[in-house]
């Protein structure tokens, strides 16, 4: 009985802490819409450069490095363990302490699968799907499913709509 009681209390305290952490993070982002859910822990570097639309769900253990600007549209699902980064290092030396920022744009109605990585300068078009584990190195056209390392188009969704 006591273990069950402490188990419930501990879970409630953890949920309350997650809610406070989520509220604090959202307060520092530019959330344009409503119904944004962060399934904590979510790590956002430079939250002031992150813009969120409505009905956005971001999964656990997602990391967003928004230094160069990250815009996430409405009705976007981002699964757990996703990395979205708008910051990179140059290909030629010196690399240490030198960064290059390029914006990332995720348009409306996008689904990004678990463990995917989205690199700087990428736009993921409206209605697209990024398969789990993919590494997106270049922009994705609207209504396209991409998969692989590097991510390549595997199917168009335009005929299915």
N, CA and C atoms as an extended XYZ file, in Angstrom:
483
Properties=species:S:1:pos:R:3:atomname:S:1:resname:S:1:resid:I:1 pbc="F F F"
N         0.821       -1.194        0.000 N   UNK     1
C         0.000        0.000        0.000 CA  UNK     1
C         0.869        1.264        0.000 C   UNK     1
N         1.871        1.278        0.877 N   UNK     2
C         2.742        2.454        0.957 CA  UNK     2
C         3.514        2.629       -0.347 C   UNK     2
N         4.031        1.521       -0.909 N   UNK     3
C         4.759        1.615       -2.172 CA  UNK     3
C         3.875        2.159       -3.279 C   UNK     3
N         2.624        1.701       -3.318 N   UNK     4
C         1.710        2.215       -4.334 CA  UNK     4
C         1.455        3.703       -4.140 C   UNK     4
N         1.304        4.132       -2.890 N   UNK     5
C         1.057        5.539       -2.601 CA  UNK     5
C         2.243        6.395       -3.040 C   UNK     5
N         3.458        6.003       -2.639 N   UNK     6
C         4.632        6.777       -3.030 CA  UNK     6
C         4.869        6.721       -4.529 C   UNK     6
N         4.561        5.582       -5.134 N   UNK     7
C         4.683        5.481       -6.589 CA  UNK     7
C         3.792        6.498       -7.282 C   UNK     7
N         2.548        6.613       -6.844 N   UNK     8
C         1.607        7.575       -7.425 CA  UNK     8
C         2.046        9.015       -7.155 C   UNK     8
N         2.455        9.281       -5.922 N   UNK     9
C         2.897       10.632       -5.565 CA  UNK     9
C         4.134       11.002       -6.374 C   UNK     9
N         5.088       10.080       -6.460 N   UNK    10
C         6.301       10.335       -7.231 CA  UNK    10
C         5.993       10.624       -8.689 C   UNK    10
N         5.078        9.856       -9.269 N   UNK    11
C         4.686       10.072      -10.664 CA  UNK    11
C         4.012       11.429      -10.827 C   UNK    11
N         3.141       11.784       -9.887 N   UNK    12
C         2.474       13.084       -9.966 CA  UNK    12
C         3.456       14.232       -9.832 C   UNK    12
N         4.427       14.094       -8.927 N   UNK    13
C         5.438       15.137       -8.781 CA  UNK    13
C         6.258       15.276      -10.055 C   UNK    13
N         6.617       14.133      -10.661 N   UNK    14
C         7.386       14.176      -11.902 CA  UNK    14
C         6.567       14.825      -13.009 C   UNK    14
N         5.279       14.479      -13.123 N   UNK    15
C         4.418       15.091      -14.135 CA  UNK    15
C         4.280       16.586      -13.895 C   UNK    15
N         4.160       16.997      -12.641 N   UNK    16
C         4.065       18.421      -12.316 CA  UNK    16
C         5.354       19.142      -12.696 C   UNK    16
N         6.506       18.526      -12.409 N   UNK    17
C         7.793       19.130      -12.765 CA  UNK    17
C         7.922       19.241      -14.282 C   UNK    17
N         7.506       18.202      -15.011 N   UNK    18
C         7.537       18.247      -16.469 CA  UNK    18
C         6.663       19.373      -17.008 C   UNK    18
N         5.486       19.564      -16.402 N   UNK    19
C         4.574       20.621      -16.846 CA  UNK    19
C         5.193       21.997      -16.625 C   UNK    19
N         5.848       22.200      -15.504 N   UNK    20
C         6.507       23.477      -15.227 CA  UNK    20
C         7.641       23.702      -16.221 C   UNK    20
N         8.453       22.668      -16.450 N   UNK    21
C         9.568       22.773      -17.384 CA  UNK    21
C         9.058       23.076      -18.794 C   UNK    21
N         7.994       22.387      -19.210 N   UNK    22
C         7.407       22.617      -20.527 CA  UNK    22
C         6.884       24.042      -20.641 C   UNK    22
N         6.198       24.528      -19.614 N   UNK    23
C         5.664       25.889      -19.613 CA  UNK    23
C         6.794       26.904      -19.728 C   UNK    23
N         7.870       26.701      -18.971 N   UNK    24
C         9.008       27.617      -19.021 CA  UNK    24
C         9.622       27.657      -20.415 C   UNK    24
N         9.788       26.492      -21.034 N   UNK    25
C        10.378       26.416      -22.365 CA  UNK    25
C         9.468       27.082      -23.390 C   UNK    25
N         8.184       26.799      -23.334 N   UNK    26
C         7.246       27.406      -24.282 CA  UNK    26
C         7.185       28.917      -24.119 C   UNK    26
N         7.347       29.394      -22.910 N   UNK    27
C         7.326       30.838      -22.670 CA  UNK    27
C         8.510       31.521      -23.347 C   UNK    27
N         9.607       30.809      -23.543 N   UNK    28
C        10.791       31.385      -24.173 CA  UNK    28
C        10.785       31.237      -25.691 C   UNK    28
N         9.896       30.380      -26.243 N   UNK    29
C         9.770       30.196      -27.691 CA  UNK    29
C         8.746       31.178      -28.236 C   UNK    29
N         8.709       31.282      -29.555 N   UNK    30
C         7.673       32.089      -30.198 CA  UNK    30
C         6.570       31.140      -30.660 C   UNK    30
N         5.669       30.804      -29.747 N   UNK    31
C         4.565       29.903      -30.070 CA  UNK    31
C         3.417       30.736      -30.616 C   UNK    31
N         3.108       30.549      -31.902 N   UNK    32
C         2.038       31.320      -32.546 CA  UNK    32
C         0.676       30.725      -32.257 C   UNK    32
N         0.631       29.436      -32.005 N   UNK    33
C        -0.649       28.765      -31.905 CA  UNK    33
C        -0.913       28.160      -30.548 C   UNK    33
N        -1.852       27.238      -30.553 N   UNK    34
C        -2.259       26.573      -29.327 CA  UNK    34
C        -2.012       25.078      -29.456 C   UNK    34
N        -2.229       24.374      -28.379 N   UNK    35
C        -2.118       22.910      -28.351 CA  UNK    35
C        -0.716       22.438      -28.732 C   UNK    35
N         0.292       23.049      -28.146 N   UNK    36
C         1.669       22.602      -28.337 CA  UNK    36
C         2.015       21.698      -27.172 C   UNK    36
N         2.478       20.484      -27.485 N   UNK    37
C         2.812       19.536      -26.421 CA  UNK    37
C         4.265       19.101      -26.576 C   UNK    37
N         5.011       19.310      -25.502 N   UNK    38
C         6.395       18.847      -25.439 CA  UNK    38
C         6.413       17.667      -24.478 C   UNK    38
N         6.797       16.519      -24.957 N   UNK    39
C         6.880       15.335      -24.103 CA  UNK    39
C         8.286       15.324      -23.508 C   UNK    39
N         8.402       15.858      -22.317 N   UNK    40
C         9.696       16.085      -21.686 CA  UNK    40
C        10.418       14.770      -21.395 C   UNK    40
N        11.748       14.756      -21.448 N   UNK    41
C        12.609       15.912      -21.661 CA  UNK    41
C        12.783       16.249      -23.140 C   UNK    41
N        12.686       17.527      -23.421 N   UNK    42
C        12.977       18.096      -24.735 CA  UNK    42
C        14.016       19.175      -24.491 C   UNK    42
N        15.076       19.196      -25.291 N   UNK    43
C        16.144       20.183      -25.127 CA  UNK    43
C        16.090       21.152      -26.301 C   UNK    43
N        16.006       22.447      -25.993 N   UNK    44
C        16.012       23.476      -27.036 CA  UNK    44
C        17.125       24.462      -26.717 C   UNK    44
N        18.080       24.578      -27.636 N   UNK    45
C        19.131       25.580      -27.520 CA  UNK    45
C        18.654       26.818      -28.261 C   UNK    45
N        18.734       27.981      -27.628 N   UNK    46
C        18.294       29.262      -28.171 CA  UNK    46
C        16.790       29.245      -28.490 C   UNK    46
N        15.960       29.022      -27.458 N   UNK    47
C        14.507       28.918      -27.684 CA  UNK    47
C        13.882       30.175      -28.281 C   UNK    47
N        14.503       31.336      -28.126 N   UNK    48
C        13.951       32.557      -28.710 CA  UNK    48
C        13.960       32.505      -30.237 C   UNK    48
N        14.773       31.618      -30.817 N   UNK    49
C        14.849       31.478      -32.269 CA  UNK    49
C        14.003       30.328      -32.791 C   UNK    49
N        13.168       29.760      -31.938 N   UNK    50
C        12.259       28.671      -32.320 CA  UNK    50
C        10.845       29.206      -32.424 C   UNK    50
N        10.205       29.001      -33.580 N   UNK    51
C         8.825       29.419      -33.788 CA  UNK    51
C         7.968       28.174      -33.972 C   UNK    51
N         6.863       28.095      -33.217 N   UNK    52
C         5.980       26.934      -33.254 CA  UNK    52
C         4.578       27.335      -33.685 C   UNK    52
N         3.958       26.525      -34.559 N   UNK    53
C         2.579       26.743      -34.965 CA  UNK    53
C         1.622       26.097      -33.975 C   UNK    53
N         0.405       25.805      -34.421 N   UNK    54
C        -0.610       25.164      -33.588 CA  UNK    54
C        -0.561       23.653      -33.751 C   UNK    54
N        -1.025       22.956      -32.731 N   UNK    55
C        -1.124       21.499      -32.757 CA  UNK    55
C         0.210       20.842      -33.127 C   UNK    55
N         1.212       21.149      -32.340 N   UNK    56
C         2.547       20.587      -32.514 CA  UNK    56
C         2.804       19.628      -31.362 C   UNK    56
N         3.285       18.436      -31.682 N   UNK    57
C         3.601       17.434      -30.664 CA  UNK    57
C         5.054       17.023      -30.853 C   UNK    57
N         5.886       17.285      -29.839 N   UNK    58
C         7.314       16.984      -29.919 CA  UNK    58
C         7.639       15.908      -28.898 C   UNK    58
N         8.197       14.799      -29.378 N   UNK    59
C         8.458       13.629      -28.553 CA  UNK    59
C         9.638       13.764      -27.611 C   UNK    59
N         9.705       12.785      -26.698 N   UNK    60
C        10.740       12.746      -25.676 CA  UNK    60
C        12.140       12.694      -26.292 C   UNK    60
N        13.075       13.276      -25.569 N   UNK    61
C        14.504       13.237      -25.901 CA  UNK    61
C        14.829       13.877      -27.248 C   UNK    61
N        13.970       14.776      -27.701 N   UNK    62
C        14.245       15.524      -28.924 CA  UNK    62
C        15.151       16.701      -28.585 C   UNK    62
N        16.104       16.976      -29.480 N   UNK    63
C        17.017       18.105      -29.321 CA  UNK    63
C        16.822       19.037      -30.500 C   UNK    63
N        16.592       20.309      -30.205 N   UNK    64
C        16.440       21.318      -31.246 CA  UNK    64
C        17.468       22.411      -30.995 C   UNK    64
N        18.380       22.587      -31.944 N   UNK    65
C        19.372       23.667      -31.860 CA  UNK    65
C        18.899       24.747      -32.827 C   UNK    65
N        18.296       25.799      -32.261 N   UNK    66
C        17.609       26.806      -33.067 CA  UNK    66
C        18.431       28.058      -33.318 C   UNK    66
N        19.718       28.016      -33.123 N   UNK    67
C        20.577       29.196      -33.246 CA  UNK    67
C        20.387       29.950      -34.554 C   UNK    67
N        20.213       29.216      -35.654 N   UNK    68
C        20.042       29.836      -36.967 CA  UNK    68
C        18.590       30.047      -37.334 C   UNK    68
N        17.686       29.699      -36.421 N   UNK    69
C        16.256       29.845      -36.661 CA  UNK    69
C        15.631       28.521      -37.053 C   UNK    69
N        14.633       28.092      -36.291 N   UNK    70
C        13.865       26.899      -36.614 CA  UNK    70
C        12.396       27.288      -36.555 C   UNK    70
N        11.692       27.034      -37.653 N   UNK    71
C        10.260       27.300      -37.729 CA  UNK    71
C         9.541       25.978      -37.927 C   UNK    71
N         8.598       25.681      -37.024 N   UNK    72
C         7.808       24.459      -37.103 CA  UNK    72
C         6.357       24.878      -37.297 C   UNK    72
N         5.751       24.427      -38.391 N   UNK    73
C         4.385       24.815      -38.736 CA  UNK    73
C         3.342       24.165      -37.849 C   UNK    73
N         2.108       24.139      -38.321 N   UNK    74
C         0.980       23.593      -37.573 CA  UNK    74
C         0.727       22.136      -37.935 C   UNK    74
N         0.132       21.407      -36.990 N   UNK    75
C        -0.213       19.986      -37.141 CA  UNK    75
C         1.026       19.153      -37.486 C   UNK    75
N         2.093       19.416      -36.749 N   UNK    76
C         3.364       18.718      -36.963 CA  UNK    76
C         3.578       17.713      -35.838 C   UNK    76
N         3.954       16.499      -36.213 N   UNK    77
C         4.293       15.446      -35.260 CA  UNK    77
C         5.782       15.171      -35.359 C   UNK    77
N         6.471       15.282      -34.241 N   UNK    78
C         7.896       14.975      -34.181 CA  UNK    78
C         8.056       13.884      -33.134 C   UNK    78
N         8.514       12.715      -33.559 N   UNK    79
C         8.642       11.571      -32.665 CA  UNK    79
C         9.817       11.756      -31.710 C   UNK    79
N        10.047       10.756      -30.877 N   UNK    80
C        11.124       10.836      -29.886 CA  UNK    80
C        12.502       10.716      -30.533 C   UNK    80
N        13.494       11.233      -29.833 N   UNK    81
C        14.909       11.127      -30.200 CA  UNK    81
C        15.246       11.785      -31.543 C   UNK    81
N        14.488       12.796      -31.939 N   UNK    82
C        14.762       13.526      -33.175 CA  UNK    82
C        15.757       14.641      -32.865 C   UNK    82
N        16.645       14.934      -33.823 N   UNK    83
C        17.574       16.062      -33.709 CA  UNK    83
C        17.287       17.011      -34.866 C   UNK    83
N        17.028       18.269      -34.535 N   UNK    84
C        16.833       19.318      -35.537 CA  UNK    84
C        17.860       20.386      -35.219 C   UNK    84
N        18.760       20.636      -36.160 N   UNK    85
C        19.812       21.618      -35.882 CA  UNK    85
C        19.939       22.617      -37.013 C   UNK    85
N        20.073       23.877      -36.637 N   UNK    86
C        20.288       24.936      -37.618 CA  UNK    86
C        21.720       25.472      -37.523 C   UNK    86
N        22.569       24.752      -36.799 N   UNK    87
C        23.962       25.177      -36.618 CA  UNK    87
C        24.908       24.066      -37.056 C   UNK    87
N        25.968       24.454      -37.767 N   UNK    88
C        26.992       23.503      -38.210 CA  UNK    88
C        28.360       24.157      -38.088 C   UNK    88
N        29.372       23.375      -38.338 N   UNK    89
C        30.741       23.891      -38.409 CA  UNK    89
C        31.161       23.882      -39.863 C   UNK    89
N        32.072       24.776      -40.264 N   UNK    90
C        32.499       24.810      -41.667 CA  UNK    90
C        33.257       23.542      -42.050 C   UNK    90
N        33.227       23.231      -43.333 N   UNK    91
C        33.920       22.038      -43.832 CA  UNK    91
C        35.437       22.230      -43.830 C   UNK    91
N        35.896       23.473      -44.008 N   UNK    92
C        37.338       23.733      -44.050 CA  UNK    92
C        37.803       24.344      -42.735 C   UNK    92
N        39.021       24.009      -42.299 N   UNK    93
C        39.541       24.574      -41.049 CA  UNK    93
C        39.674       26.084      -41.150 C   UNK    93
N        39.648       26.804      -40.076 N   UNK    94
C        39.497       26.301      -38.724 CA  UNK    94
C        38.029       26.002      -38.415 C   UNK    94
N        37.789       24.934      -37.693 N   UNK    95
C        36.439       24.539      -37.321 CA  UNK    95
C        36.137       24.882      -35.870 C   UNK    95
N        37.146       24.764      -35.030 N   UNK    96
C        36.936       24.975      -33.598 CA  UNK    96
C        36.504       26.410      -33.332 C   UNK    96
N        35.363       26.565      -32.680 N   UNK    97
C        34.871       27.882      -32.320 CA  UNK    97
C        34.236       28.657      -33.456 C   UNK    97
N        34.140       28.037      -34.642 N   UNK    98
C        33.539       28.704      -35.790 CA  UNK    98
C        32.260       27.958      -36.150 C   UNK    98
N        31.163       28.695      -36.275 N   UNK    99
C        29.890       28.052      -36.614 CA  UNK    99
C        29.242       28.750      -37.798 C   UNK    99
N        28.384       27.988      -38.473 N   UNK   100
C        27.585       28.515      -39.574 CA  UNK   100
C        26.129       28.208      -39.252 C   UNK   100
N        25.292       29.215      -39.231 N   UNK   101
C        23.872       29.029      -38.955 CA  UNK   101
C        23.072       29.172      -40.242 C   UNK   101
N        22.143       28.227      -40.461 N   UNK   102
C        21.210       28.296      -41.583 CA  UNK   102
C        19.848       27.837      -41.065 C   UNK   102
N        18.785       28.528      -41.421 N   UNK   103
C        17.470       28.208      -40.863 CA  UNK   103
C        16.938       26.849      -41.308 C   UNK   103
N        16.110       26.269      -40.458 N   UNK   104
C        15.369       25.045      -40.767 CA  UNK   104
C        13.896       25.406      -40.734 C   UNK   104
N        13.163       24.986      -41.767 N   UNK   105
C        11.724       25.234      -41.834 CA  UNK   105
C        11.011       23.899      -41.986 C   UNK   105
N        10.091       23.633      -41.082 N   UNK   106
C         9.246       22.448      -41.162 CA  UNK   106
C         7.833       22.967      -41.378 C   UNK   106
N         7.293       22.749      -42.570 N   UNK   107
C         5.994       23.308      -42.915 CA  UNK   107
C         4.856       22.522      -42.261 C   UNK   107
N         3.625       22.917      -42.514 N   UNK   108
C         2.445       22.311      -41.904 CA  UNK   108
C         2.268       20.838      -42.288 C   UNK   108
N         1.616       20.091      -41.394 N   UNK   109
C         1.198       18.703      -41.643 CA  UNK   109
C         2.359       17.754      -41.924 C   UNK   109
N         3.485       17.967      -41.268 N   UNK   110
C         4.675       17.122      -41.445 CA  UNK   110
C         4.760       16.129      -40.292 C   UNK   110
N         5.262       14.944      -40.598 N   UNK   111
C         5.501       13.914      -39.592 CA  UNK   111
C         6.972       13.529      -39.691 C   UNK   111
N         7.693       13.626      -38.580 N   UNK   112
C         9.103       13.238      -38.537 CA  UNK   112
C         9.224       12.047      -37.604 C   UNK   112
N         9.706       10.921      -38.137 N   UNK   113
C         9.801        9.670      -37.393 CA  UNK   113
C        10.932        9.662      -36.378 C   UNK   113
N        10.868        8.702      -35.480 N   UNK   114
C        11.814        8.564      -34.368 CA  UNK   114
C        13.261        8.490      -34.847 C   UNK   114
N        14.123        9.218      -34.155 N   UNK   115
C        15.551        9.140      -34.415 CA  UNK   115
C        16.023        9.842      -35.675 C   UNK   115
N        15.148       10.577      -36.353 N   UNK   116
C        15.553       11.295      -37.563 CA  UNK   116
C        16.425       12.492      -37.191 C   UNK   116
N        17.236       12.917      -38.148 N   UNK   117
C        18.098       14.083      -37.967 CA  UNK   117
C        17.831       15.033      -39.122 C   UNK   117
N        17.560       16.304      -38.797 N   UNK   118
C        17.318       17.338      -39.806 CA  UNK   118
C        18.447       18.353      -39.684 C   UNK   118
N        19.198       18.544      -40.769 N   UNK   119
C        20.392       19.382      -40.748 CA  UNK   119
C        20.111       20.820      -41.201 C   UNK   119
N        21.062       21.745      -40.977 N   UNK   120
C        20.858       23.160      -41.280 CA  UNK   120
C        20.524       23.417      -42.748 C   UNK   120
N        19.689       24.445      -42.962 N   UNK   121
C        19.352       24.880      -44.308 CA  UNK   121
C        18.255       24.074      -44.976 C   UNK   121
N        17.635       23.144      -44.264 N   UNK   122
C        16.640       22.251      -44.847 CA  UNK   122
C        15.237       22.818      -44.655 C   UNK   122
N        14.409       22.674      -45.683 N   UNK   123
C        12.976       22.936      -45.578 CA  UNK   123
C        12.265       21.623      -45.860 C   UNK   123
N        11.372       21.235      -44.959 N   UNK   124
C        10.571       20.026      -45.165 CA  UNK   124
C         9.184       20.505      -45.574 C   UNK   124
N         8.813       20.190      -46.817 N   UNK   125
C         7.584       20.701      -47.409 CA  UNK   125
C         6.318       20.180      -46.755 C   UNK   125
N         5.254       20.924      -46.931 N   UNK   126
C         3.931       20.640      -46.376 CA  UNK   126
C         3.491       19.212      -46.696 C   UNK   126
N         2.990       18.511      -45.668 N   UNK   127
C         2.426       17.181      -45.852 CA  UNK   127
C         3.433       16.065      -46.022 C   UNK   127
N         4.706       16.336      -45.808 N   UNK   128
C         5.749       15.318      -46.012 CA  UNK   128
C         5.939       14.445      -44.785 C   UNK   128
N         6.586       13.294      -45.011 N   UNK   129
C         6.903       12.351      -43.948 CA  UNK   129
C         8.388       12.045      -44.024 C   UNK   129
N         9.064       12.137      -42.881 N   UNK   130
C        10.471       11.751      -42.776 CA  UNK   130
C        10.495       10.437      -42.008 C   UNK   130
N        10.984        9.384      -42.648 N   UNK   131
C        11.003        8.059      -42.022 CA  UNK   131
C        11.950        8.026      -40.833 C   UNK   131
N        11.656        7.134      -39.905 N   UNK   132
C        12.475        6.972      -38.705 CA  UNK   132
C        13.924        6.702      -39.082 C   UNK   132
N        14.838        7.331      -38.366 N   UNK   133
C        16.267        7.096      -38.559 CA  UNK   133
C        16.875        7.792      -39.755 C   UNK   133
N        16.120        8.563      -40.486 N   UNK   134
C        16.633        9.243      -41.674 CA  UNK   134
C        17.489       10.442      -41.298 C   UNK   134
N        18.408       10.797      -42.194 N   UNK   135
C        19.217       12.003      -42.030 CA  UNK   135
C        18.893       12.916      -43.206 C   UNK   135
N        18.205       14.015      -42.920 N   UNK   136
C        17.740       14.922      -43.966 CA  UNK   136
C        18.811       15.989      -44.196 C   UNK   136
N        19.483       15.899      -45.353 N   UNK   137
C        20.590       16.796      -45.680 CA  UNK   137
C        20.210       17.860      -46.696 C   UNK   137
N        19.057       17.667      -47.377 N   UNK   138
C        18.597       18.653      -48.363 CA  UNK   138
C        17.082       18.782      -48.255 C   UNK   138
N        16.561       19.845      -48.809 N   UNK   139
C        15.137       20.141      -48.673 CA  UNK   139
C        14.263       19.052      -49.278 C   UNK   139
N        13.073       18.896      -48.690 N   UNK   140
C        12.115       17.852      -49.080 CA  UNK   140
C        10.916       18.536      -49.720 C   UNK   140
N        10.517       18.113      -50.935 N   UNK   141
C         9.332       18.704      -51.562 CA  UNK   141
C         8.064       18.379      -50.777 C   UNK   141
N         7.024       19.145      -50.996 N   UNK   142
C         5.738       18.894      -50.341 CA  UNK   142
C         5.213       17.506      -50.700 C   UNK   142
N         4.451       16.915      -49.783 N   UNK   143
C         3.762       15.632      -50.007 CA  UNK   143
C         4.698       14.524      -50.479 C   UNK   143
N         5.835       14.395      -49.819 N   UNK   144
C         6.833       13.389      -50.186 CA  UNK   144
C         7.259       12.611      -48.953 C   UNK   144
N         7.456       11.308      -49.121 N   UNK   145
C         8.040       10.487      -48.062 CA  UNK   145
C         9.520       10.334      -48.377 C   UNK   145
N        10.372       10.645      -47.393 N   UNK   146
C        11.809       10.457      -47.559 CA  UNK   146
C        12.307        9.469      -46.514 C   UNK   146
N        13.359        8.738      -46.882 N   UNK   147
C        13.945        7.761      -45.967 CA  UNK   147
C        15.406        7.563      -46.320 C   UNK   147
N        16.180        7.111      -45.335 N   UNK   148
C        17.565        6.728      -45.578 CA  UNK   148
C        18.577        7.733      -45.083 C   UNK   148
N        19.858        7.349      -45.335 N   UNK   149
C        20.999        8.165      -44.946 CA  UNK   149
C        21.889        8.307      -46.168 C   UNK   149
N        21.925        9.444      -46.822 N   UNK   150
C        21.067       10.601      -46.622 CA  UNK   150
C        19.639       10.317      -47.104 C   UNK   150
N        18.687       11.069      -46.596 N   UNK   151
C        17.283       10.857      -46.942 CA  UNK   151
C        17.045       11.147      -48.420 C   UNK   151
N        16.336       10.229      -49.054 N   UNK   152
C        15.958       10.353      -50.469 CA  UNK   152
C        14.457       10.126      -50.590 C   UNK   152
N        13.851       10.737      -51.603 N   UNK   153
C        12.421       10.543      -51.818 CA  UNK   153
C        12.146        9.097      -52.193 C   UNK   153
N        11.163        8.488      -51.515 N   UNK   154
C        10.792        7.107      -51.847 CA  UNK   154
C         9.379        7.009      -52.398 C   UNK   154
N         8.569        8.048      -52.164 N   UNK   155
C         7.203        8.013      -52.682 CA  UNK   155
C         6.577        9.397      -52.592 C   UNK   155
N         5.725        9.683      -53.551 N   UNK   156
C         4.948       10.918      -53.522 CA  UNK   156
C         3.581       10.627      -52.921 C   UNK   156
N         3.093       11.539      -52.124 N   UNK   157
C         1.775       11.383      -51.515 CA  UNK   157
C         0.698       12.157      -52.273 C   UNK   157
N         1.062       12.868      -53.333 N   UNK   158
C         0.111       13.716      -54.061 CA  UNK   158
C        -1.030       12.908      -54.669 C   UNK   158
N        -0.748       11.720      -55.174 N   UNK   159
C        -1.801       10.910      -55.795 CA  UNK   159
C        -2.740       10.303      -54.766 C   UNK   159
N        -2.323       10.247      -53.498 N   UNK   160
C        -3.122        9.625      -52.453 CA  UNK   160
C        -4.058       10.614      -51.775 C   UNK   160
N        -3.861       11.907      -52.012 N   UNK   161
C        -4.661       12.927      -51.321 CA  UNK   161
C        -5.983       13.122      -52.011 C   UNK   161
